[in-house]
Amino acid sequence: MQHFELKGQVRKVGNKATIKAIRKEGLVPCNLYGLGMENVLFTVVEKDLKGLIFSPNSHIVDLVLDNGQKYTAVLHEAQYHPVKDNCLHLDFLAVNEEKPIAINVPITITGHSVGVQQGGKFTLNSRTLRISALMANLPDDLTVDISDLQLDKKIKAGDLKYDNITILTDKDTIICGVKATRNSARG
């Protein structure tokens, strides 16, 4: 999985006015927690987040704080302004090599569906899958081959199998399918 380096400045717990002043400077307040450690409060420059939050890809985040501390984490939650759509707050979850990580990973569709060649319409219902795996086994994306997908058939999360990865998405979640259309040649 791709790594994303992020530099941050440690901050103290603050009230609303303090947080508002931080945001006015173009900084985003962040929180790091997990692995039995104490919460680490820090800020990052909003411009530095573009490659992390405005990307369909998932990343392992290498946090480098100004006090010399380094952490490995994944983005757990992001809060955005309802009108301006700028980032207001980020939560990171600390991870390590020994424990499995639960993360959303993008799906890549490959192949040409038999059902589409017969005139059906391909529909993609889910762009990501929630998986759990050790850091060394985390893929950049999950490939779904649709070559054998027939008319009026669907691929569900429960149909997919990958080595060293546990799929956490509900097994009945529909990933993609081919719907029959008026001009499709049925059976």
C-alpha atoms as one frame of an Amber mdcrd trajectory, in Angstrom:
protein
   0.000   0.000   0.000   1.152   3.529  -0.749   2.643   5.624   2.042   1.892
   9.319   2.492   4.209  11.479   4.599   2.572  14.227   6.623   4.370  16.796
   8.777   2.591  18.208  11.816   3.042  20.516  14.799   2.096  19.308  18.283
  -0.649  21.408  19.889  -2.320  21.700  23.286  -5.982  21.043  24.077  -7.909
  24.194  23.240 -11.350  25.746  23.408 -13.486  26.823  20.436 -11.673  30.137
  20.067  -8.272  28.427  19.965  -9.437  25.922  17.329 -10.997  28.737  15.284
  -7.689  30.659  15.367  -5.821  27.523  14.231  -8.162  27.113  11.248  -7.821
  30.807  10.355  -4.051  30.256   9.928  -4.734  27.581   7.277  -4.084  24.699
   9.674  -6.268  21.665  10.366  -6.537  20.307  13.940  -5.844  16.556  14.116
  -6.017  13.773  16.674  -4.009  10.526  16.749  -5.117   7.624  18.939  -5.038
   3.836  19.200  -2.682   1.013  20.238  -3.123   1.842  23.938  -1.284   5.150
  23.583  -2.332   8.560  24.847  -4.041  10.826  22.327  -1.654  13.057  20.393
  -3.076  16.433  19.347  -1.400  18.184  16.419  -2.059  20.434  13.431  -1.162
  20.087   9.756  -1.141  22.592   6.917  -4.396  22.221   4.964  -2.594  22.345
   1.577  -0.491  19.305   2.561  -3.658  17.163   2.818  -4.735  17.381  -0.841
  -3.037  14.134  -1.888  -4.490  12.305   1.109  -8.131  13.362   1.384  -8.929
  14.241  -2.236  -7.813  10.883  -3.597  -9.771   7.678  -4.214  -6.761   5.703
  -2.944  -6.116   4.592   0.609  -2.777   5.360   2.235  -0.646   4.420   5.205
   0.208   7.817   6.735   3.708   8.409   8.079   3.261  11.236  10.600   6.356
  13.291  11.447   5.749  15.734  14.282   7.880  18.779  15.113   8.886  17.264
  18.489  10.755  14.464  16.668   8.087  11.783  17.168   7.155   9.562  14.211
   3.959   7.520  13.946   2.416   5.178  11.409  -1.341   5.652  11.043  -4.363
   5.444   8.777  -6.935   8.183   8.235  -9.917   7.196  10.374 -12.319  10.106
   9.949 -12.438  13.503   8.267 -14.875  16.320   8.994 -15.664  18.963   6.372
 -17.327  22.373   6.402 -20.938  21.941   5.153 -20.776  24.872   2.731 -17.121
  25.605   1.893 -16.189  21.877   1.803 -12.779  22.535   3.381 -11.367  20.115
   5.939 -12.183  21.019   9.572 -10.751  18.083  11.545  -8.962  14.754  11.013
  -8.749  11.656  13.180  -5.888   9.214  12.653  -5.677   5.676  14.010  -2.185
   4.484  14.985  -1.209   1.129  13.430   1.732  -1.262  13.521   3.126  -4.242
  11.598   1.807  -6.928  14.009  -1.915  -6.102  14.204  -4.372  -6.305  11.279
  -5.566  -2.970   9.898  -9.176  -2.340   8.836  -9.262   0.035   5.877 -11.323
   0.858   2.769  -9.544  -0.113  -0.452 -10.642   0.949  -3.980 -11.948  -1.656
  -6.444 -10.522  -1.963  -9.973 -12.758  -3.624 -12.575 -11.059  -5.715 -15.298
 -12.332  -7.719 -18.257 -15.223  -7.394 -20.718 -18.492  -8.826 -19.433 -20.319
 -11.416 -21.538 -23.613  -9.784 -20.496 -22.503  -6.373 -21.793 -21.456  -7.933
 -25.107 -25.019  -9.303 -25.351 -26.423  -5.762 -24.959 -26.744  -5.472 -21.183
 -25.807  -2.430 -19.097 -22.952  -2.667 -16.573 -23.554  -1.035 -13.185 -20.936
  -0.402 -10.510 -22.595  -0.217  -7.079 -19.561  -0.038  -4.806 -16.210   1.652
  -5.445 -14.474   0.420  -2.271 -14.326  -2.637  -0.042 -13.599  -2.604   3.689
 -10.871  -5.145   4.377  -8.628  -6.262   7.221  -5.020  -7.363   6.724  -1.543
  -6.977   8.135   0.268  -3.859   6.887   2.590  -5.950   4.678  -0.407  -7.553
   2.911  -2.462  -4.408   2.254  -3.050  -3.931  -1.499  -3.283  -0.587  -3.314
  -6.522  -1.810  -4.899  -8.622  -4.959  -5.271  -9.125  -6.343  -8.773 -12.551
  -7.716  -9.719 -12.692  -9.639 -13.033 -16.093  -9.314 -14.729 -15.328 -11.442
 -17.824 -17.819 -14.189 -16.845 -20.582 -11.814 -15.697 -23.816 -12.785 -17.494
 -27.030 -10.811 -18.085 -29.002 -10.129 -14.870 -26.114 -11.423 -12.705 -24.330
  -9.631  -9.865 -21.027  -9.919  -8.023 -21.390  -9.607  -4.246 -18.685  -8.984
  -1.641 -19.161 -12.576  -0.412 -18.189 -13.902  -3.883 -14.709 -12.325  -3.705
 -11.663 -14.106  -2.257  -8.147 -12.709  -1.812  -5.032 -14.209  -0.211  -4.110
 -12.937   3.292  -7.066 -10.508   3.306 -10.333 -10.664   5.242 -13.245  -8.809
   3.625 -15.188  -6.893   6.280 -17.838  -5.470   3.940 -21.180  -7.258   4.406
 -21.168 -10.361   2.167 -24.543  -9.377   0.626 -23.248  -5.982  -0.559 -23.517
  -5.825  -4.357 -20.261  -4.739  -5.997 -21.378  -4.699  -9.642 -23.812  -6.312
 -12.058 -25.161  -6.430 -15.596 -28.800  -5.458 -16.142 -30.753  -6.608 -19.173
 -31.921  -3.854 -21.490 -34.658  -3.887 -24.122 -32.291  -4.669 -26.942 -30.233
  -7.290 -25.071 -30.335 -10.847 -26.409 -31.796 -12.921 -23.580 -30.826 -16.485
 -23.097
